[in-house]
Amino acid sequence: MASLFENSAYAAAYMTGEITHICRDMAKRAPGSEGEGEAARYMAGVLRRDCGCKTVLTEPFRVRPAAFYGYFCVFVVVGTPLAWI
């Protein structure tokens, strides 16, 4: 990992290349999607292979991708009458 930080220009180009690869070449990464899992597995491999990390773990977790919409409904139901006060 120290080799990445010895040359900051190289490190910046490396990071930009990895982020660009994930954004352009992998599936969309909505919360909990297979694309998000693919990107996480890819980055775990990068950490092992290129950064020298001995232990890299990915963990499953439960996601509620549509949970935001509940807040939107509350805002409309409560906020609309309050706007007329």
ABEGO torsion letter per residue (X at the ends): XAAAAABAAAAAAAAAAAAAAAAAABBBBBBGBAAAAAAAAAAAAAAAAAAGBABBBBBBBBBBAAAAAAAAAAAAAAAAAAAAX
